[in-house]
């Protein structure tokens, strides 16, 4: 390590958090005009240019603080969790509380706090500071070289898909493309940033500078694409968890964090905690095989009430009756009056008959409950 750069975890934490805050701000300045355009409010060209310039400036400052300077003062695997915990917390504050562009229920708010707490615990049980590392020796291992090349190839392939045809795919494929592009570019960016201070030879230094610039450009462009192609409430927690995990793996394989990890049990449990927090943020049953429609049907059967009078079946579905009547009408092809009706008239006729069935059917299921 260069003698004029003494490693300091507090400085590392502060610079990493600053980068996360600025990233959320850069996304917000693009997301707000896009939301207004979707509502029908025209946005002047000059304002679009200003918001885009603001996005780029905030990204540059955030990138310098968290992606370049922060790794000089602490482990790479520590930078990423602090950065994305700040991103998640301020994503909740800006998009949820201030702008109101995304809805965050109580479960998602708790999930944000769970990930933030997991990040704090990571500093206790995770890797500490390592002095005297040599980047040539670290990358001399075959497993380190293989992992580095895998990250590089994944970044290039995902970028090609992102630039050429991301809008052709559905939501889940768009999320996957952006996740790979952002996680690999961010991981490579942090790795080469720290390697700058470890006295690499001339060829390695030039190669790392190229990778630094290219990965930074890909990461910034992916944020621009992310602003208008995926929902922030769904993508940001997935992105944060993916990058934190990828950097932890990189720290173990390339930076030999396994030498200075305080507790392997605690280290693994922290990442389980991060995964559970992500599950809460997504509001999805990632750890169960529950079927939402089946669950609602069971709930309805469980809480049906007895009735003393009335004939309407309160548990019937008008759409089911309409479909039944429509099928009967299609089968009655010899009915001349039916053949003379237009499609709209047939649908209205089916709806009237369906309502008559609903109003005349007794609630038998309610008495069976």
C-alpha positions in Angstrom: 0.0 0.0 0.0 1.3 3.5 -0.8 2.7 5.1 2.4 0.6 8.3 2.1 -2.7 6.3 2.2 -3.2 4.9 5.6 -6.2 2.6 5.7 -9.2 3.9 7.8 -12.5 2.2 8.1 -14.5 5.3 9.1 -13.3 7.2 6.0 -14.1 4.1 3.9 -17.6 4.0 5.4 -18.3 7.7 4.8 -17.2 7.7 1.2 -19.1 4.5 0.4 -22.3 5.9 1.9 -21.9 9.2 0.0 -21.8 7.3 -3.3 -25.0 5.4 -2.4 -26.9 8.6 -1.6 -25.8 10.3 -4.8 -26.9 7.3 -6.9 -30.5 7.4 -5.6 -30.5 11.2 -6.3 -29.3 10.6 -9.8 -32.0 8.1 -10.5 -34.7 10.4 -9.0 -33.8 13.3 -11.3 -34.6 11.1 -14.3 -37.5 9.2 -12.9 -39.5 12.3 -12.0 -39.7 13.7 -15.5 -40.4 10.3 -16.9 -43.3 9.8 -14.5 -44.7 13.2 -15.5 -44.5 12.3 -19.2 -46.4 9.1 -18.6 -49.1 11.2 -16.8 -49.5 13.3 -19.9 -47.5 16.3 -18.8 -45.1 17.5 -21.6 -41.4 18.0 -20.5 -39.4 20.7 -22.3 -36.3 19.5 -24.2 -34.1 21.8 -22.1 -35.4 20.3 -18.9 -34.7 16.8 -20.1 -31.1 17.8 -20.9 -30.7 19.4 -17.5 -31.9 16.3 -15.7 -29.7 14.1 -17.8 -26.7 16.3 -17.1 -27.6 16.3 -13.4 -27.7 12.5 -13.5 -24.2 12.2 -15.0 -22.7 14.8 -12.6 -24.1 13.0 -9.5 -22.9 9.7 -10.9 -19.4 11.0 -11.4 -19.1 12.4 -7.9 -20.6 9.3 -6.4 -18.3 7.1 -8.4 -15.2 9.0 -7.4 -16.1 8.8 -3.7 -17.3 5.2 -3.4 -15.9 3.4 -6.4 -12.4 4.9 -6.6 -11.4 6.4 -3.3 -13.2 4.3 -0.7 -11.5 1.0 -1.7 -8.1 2.7 -0.9 -9.1 2.9 2.8 -10.8 -0.5 3.4 -11.6 -3.9 2.0 -13.6 -4.2 -1.2 -16.2 -6.5 0.5 -16.9 -3.7 3.1 -17.4 -0.9 0.5 -20.2 -2.6 -1.3 -22.5 -3.3 1.7 -22.2 0.2 3.1 -22.8 1.7 -0.4 -26.0 -0.3 -1.0 -27.3 0.0 2.5 -27.2 3.8 2.0 -28.8 3.3 -1.4 -31.7 1.2 0.0 -32.4 3.6 2.9 -32.4 6.7 0.8 -34.4 4.9 -1.9 -37.1 4.4 0.7 -36.8 8.0 1.8 -36.8 9.7 -1.6 -38.9 7.5 -3.8 -41.3 6.4 -1.0 -41.6 9.3 1.5 -40.7 12.4 -0.5 -41.6 11.9 -4.1 -44.2 9.2 -3.7 -43.2 7.5 -7.0 -43.0 4.0 -5.4 -45.2 2.3 -2.7 -43.4 0.9 0.3 -45.6 -1.0 2.7 -44.6 -1.9 6.3 -42.9 -5.2 5.3 -40.7 -3.5 2.8 -39.7 -0.8 5.3 -38.8 -3.5 7.8 -36.8 -5.2 5.0 -34.8 -2.1 4.5 -33.9 -1.9 8.2 -33.0 -5.6 8.2 -30.5 -5.2 5.4 -29.1 -2.1 7.1 -28.7 -4.0 10.4 -27.1 -6.9 8.5 -24.6 -4.4 7.0 -23.7 -3.1 10.5 -23.1 -6.7 11.7 -20.9 -7.4 8.7 -18.4 -4.9 9.9 -18.1 -6.9 13.2 -17.8 -10.4 11.8 -16.5 -9.6 8.3 -13.0 -9.1 6.9 -10.6 -6.5 8.4 -7.8 -4.5 6.9 -4.9 -6.2 5.1 -1.6 -4.5 4.6 1.3 -5.5 2.3 -0.7 -7.2 -0.4 0.8 -7.6 -3.9 -1.7 -7.5 -6.8 0.7 -9.6 -9.1 0.8 -12.3 -6.5 -2.9 -12.2 -5.9 -3.8 -12.5 -9.6 -1.1 -15.1 -10.1 -3.4 -17.9 -8.8 -5.4 -19.7 -11.5 -8.6 -19.5 -9.5 -8.3 -15.7 -9.2 -7.6 -15.3 -12.9 -10.6 -17.5 -13.8 -12.9 -15.5 -11.6 -11.6 -12.2 -12.9 -12.1 -13.3 -16.5 -15.6 -14.7 -15.7 -16.6 -11.3 -14.4 -15.1 -9.5 -17.4 -16.9 -11.8 -19.9 -20.2 -11.5 -18.1 -20.0 -7.7 -18.1 -19.3 -7.6 -21.9 -22.1 -10.0 -22.8 -24.7 -8.4 -20.6 -23.8 -5.0 -21.9 -24.3 -6.1 -25.5 -27.8 -7.3 -24.6 -28.5 -4.1 -22.7 -27.4 -1.8 -25.5 -29.0 -3.6 -28.4 -32.2 -5.3 -27.4 -33.2 -4.9 -23.7 -36.6 -3.4 -24.6 -37.5 -6.5 -26.6 -37.6 -8.7 -23.4 -40.1 -9.0 -20.6 -39.6 -7.6 -17.2 -37.8 -10.5 -15.6 -35.3 -10.7 -18.5 -34.7 -7.0 -18.3 -34.0 -7.3 -14.6 -31.6 -10.2 -15.2 -29.6 -8.3 -17.9 -29.3 -5.2 -15.7 -28.4 -7.2 -12.7 -25.5 -8.9 -14.5 -24.3 -5.7 -16.1 -24.4 -3.7 -12.9 -23.0 -6.3 -10.5 -20.1 -7.3 -12.7 -19.1 -3.8 -13.7 -19.3 -2.6 -10.1 -17.3 -5.5 -8.8 -14.6 -5.1 -11.4 -14.5 -1.3 -10.8 -13.9 -1.7 -7.1 -11.3 -4.4 -7.7 -9.1 -2.4 -10.1 -9.5 0.7 -7.9 -7.9 -1.0 -5.0 -5.3 -2.6 -7.2 -4.0 0.9 -8.3 -2.4 1.3 -4.9 -0.7 -2.1 -4.9 2.2 -1.2 -7.3 1.0 -3.1 -10.4 3.5 -3.3 -13.3 3.0 -1.1 -16.4 1.0 -3.6 -18.5 -1.3 -4.4 -15.6 -1.7 -0.7 -14.7 -2.8 0.2 -18.3 -5.1 -2.7 -18.5 -6.7 -1.8 -15.1 -7.2 1.8 -16.2 -9.0 0.7 -19.4 -11.2 -1.7 -17.3 -11.9 1.1 -14.8 -13.1 3.5 -17.4 -15.1 0.9 -19.4 -16.8 -0.6 -16.3 -17.6 2.8 -14.9 -19.2 3.8 -18.2 -21.2 0.6 -18.4 -22.4 1.0 -14.8 -23.5 4.6 -15.4 -25.3 3.8 -18.6 -27.0 0.9 -16.8 -28.4 3.3 -14.2 -29.8 5.5 -17.0 -31.5 2.4 -18.6 -32.7 1.2 -15.2 -34.5 4.5 -14.5 -37.1 3.9 -17.2 -37.2 0.1 -17.8 -37.7 -1.5 -14.4 -39.6 -0.7 -11.2 -37.1 0.7 -8.6 -38.8 -0.9 -5.6 -38.3 -4.3 -7.2 -34.9 -3.9 -8.8 -32.9 -1.9 -6.3 -33.0 -4.5 -3.5 -32.2 -7.3 -5.9 -29.3 -5.3 -7.3 -28.0 -4.5 -3.9 -28.0 -8.1 -2.7 -26.5 -9.4 -5.9 -23.6 -6.9 -5.8 -22.9 -7.4 -2.1 -22.8 -11.2 -2.7 -20.6 -10.9 -5.8 -18.1 -8.6 -4.0 -18.0 -10.9 -1.0 -17.1 -13.8 -3.3 -14.5 -11.6 -5.1 -13.0 -10.7 -1.7 -12.6 -14.3 -0.8 -11.2 -15.5 -4.2 -9.0 -12.5 -5.3 -8.3 -10.5 -2.1 -8.0 -13.5 0.2 -10.4 -12.1 2.8 -10.6 -15.6 4.3 -7.4 -14.8 6.1 -8.9 -12.0 8.2 -12.6 -13.0 8.6 -13.5 -12.8 12.3 -16.3 -15.4 12.3 -17.3 -17.6 9.3 -20.6 -18.5 11.0 -21.4 -14.9 11.6 -20.2 -14.0 8.0 -22.6 -16.6 6.5 -25.5 -15.6 8.7 -25.1 -12.0 7.7 -25.6 -12.9 4.1 -28.6 -15.0 5.0 -29.9 -11.9 6.8 -29.4 -9.8 3.7 -31.3 -12.4 1.6 -34.2 -12.3 4.0 -34.2 -8.5 3.9 -34.3 -8.7 0.2 -37.3 -11.1 0.4 -39.2 -8.6 2.5 -38.4 -5.7 0.2 -39.7 -7.6 -2.8 -42.9 -8.6 -1.0 -42.6 -12.0 -2.7 -42.8 -15.5 -1.3 -39.3 -16.5 -2.2 -39.0 -19.1 0.5 -42.4 -20.7 0.1 -44.5 -22.4 -2.6 -47.8 -20.7 -1.7 -50.2 -20.1 -4.5 -52.0 -16.7 -4.2 -55.2 -17.8 -5.9 -55.4 -21.1 -3.9 -54.7 -19.1 -0.7 -57.6 -16.8 -1.3 -59.9 -19.7 -2.1 -59.0 -21.4 1.2 -59.5 -18.2 3.1 -62.9 -17.7 1.6 -64.0 -21.2 2.4 -62.7 -20.9 6.0 -64.5 -17.7 6.8 -67.9 -18.1 5.1 -70.8 -17.0 7.4 -74.2 -18.5 8.0 -77.2 -16.4 6.7 -80.8 -16.5 7.9 -82.5 -14.9 4.9 -81.9 -13.8 1.3 -81.3 -15.7 -1.9 -78.2 -14.1 -3.5 -75.1 -16.1 -3.5 -72.5 -13.7 -2.0 -69.6 -16.1 -2.9 -70.4 -16.4 -6.6 -68.3 -14.9 -9.3 -70.2 -13.1 -12.0 -67.3 -13.7 -14.5 -67.7 -17.5 -14.1 -71.4 -17.3 -14.8 -70.8 -15.0 -17.9 -68.4 -17.6 -19.2 -70.8 -20.4 -18.7 -73.6 -18.6 -20.4 -71.3 -17.6 -23.3 -70.4 -21.2 -23.8 -74.0 -22.2 -23.9 -74.7 -19.5 -26.5 -71.9 -20.7 -28.7 -73.3 -24.3 -28.6 -76.7 -23.1 -29.6 -75.8 -22.4 -33.2 -79.3 -23.3 -34.5 -81.0 -20.4 -32.6 -81.8 -17.9 -35.4 -82.4 -15.0 -33.0 -79.0 -15.6 -31.4 -77.3 -15.6 -34.9 -78.8 -12.2 -35.7 -77.2 -10.6 -32.6 -74.0 -8.7 -32.8 -71.1 -9.6 -30.5 -71.9 -6.7 -28.2 -75.6 -7.8 -28.0 -74.6 -11.4 -27.2 -72.2 -10.2 -24.4 -74.9 -8.0 -22.9 -77.4 -10.9 -23.1 -74.9 -13.2 -21.4 -74.3 -10.7 -18.7 -78.1 -10.3 -18.0 -78.6 -14.0 -17.8 -75.5 -14.4 -15.5 -76.8 -11.8 -13.1 -80.2 -13.5 -13.0 -78.4 -16.8 -12.0 -76.4 -15.0 -9.3 -79.4 -13.3 -7.8 -81.5 -16.5 -7.9 -78.8 -19.0 -6.6 -79.0 -19.7 -2.9 -75.7 -19.6 -0.9 -75.3 -23.4 -0.5 -71.6 -23.1 0.1 -72.2 -20.8 3.1 -74.2 -23.4 4.9 -71.6 -26.1 4.2 -68.8 -24.2 5.8 
